[in-house]
């Protein structure tokens, strides 16, 4: 799924005790579920952010509005569901390895 690498990497980097409690199977189930939730949330938030279609808007302009809404939605959702999660003590100064995000 789209955000599995991001979720897995964040949890392994900043929530290692939680990952250890989950075990590999539990972690993978969590990662799949969280990734699905992220995709759904991005869609819902983006739908709310897309401006109302105005008369005379051309296709290229509308595509830009939709892409912009999806970009903003992804930023908001990832902050809420991944990056903004509490980090375990001792992990706050760690650098998370780079993870590629899926295209919008």
SULLINZI-V476774 format. One record per pair of residues at least 4 apart in sequence whose ideal C-beta (glycine too) atoms are under 6 Angstrom apart, sorted by sequence separation. I is the first residue (numbers start at 0). J is the second residue. D is the distance in whole Angstrom. If there is no record, write none. Layout:
I;J;D / I;J;D
This chain:
2;6;6 / 3;7;6 / 4;8;6 / 9;13;6 / 10;14;5 / 21;25;3 / 29;33;6 / 40;44;6 / 41;45;6 / 56;60;5 / 73;77;6 / 76;80;6 / 77;81;5 / 78;82;5 / 79;83;6 / 86;90;5 / 21;26;5 / 56;61;5 / 77;82;6 / 78;83;5 / 86;91;5 / 11;18;6 / 10;18;5 / 18;26;5 / 50;64;6 / 49;65;6 / 49;68;4 / 48;68;4 / 7;30;5 / 45;68;5 / 48;71;6 / 6;30;5 / 45;69;5 / 48;72;6 / 3;30;5 / 6;33;5 / 45;72;4 / 6;34;6 / 44;72;4 / 3;34;5 / 41;72;5 / 44;75;6 / 2;34;4 / 41;73;5 / 44;76;6 / 70;103;6 / 0;34;4 / 69;103;5 / 2;37;5 / 41;76;5 / 40;76;5 / 1;38;6 / 66;103;6 / 37;76;6 / 37;80;6 / 16;87;6 / 9;81;5 / 13;86;4 / 14;87;5 / 13;90;5 / 12;93;6 / 12;95;5 / 8;96;6 / 8;98;5 / 5;98;5 / 4;98;5 / 1;101;4
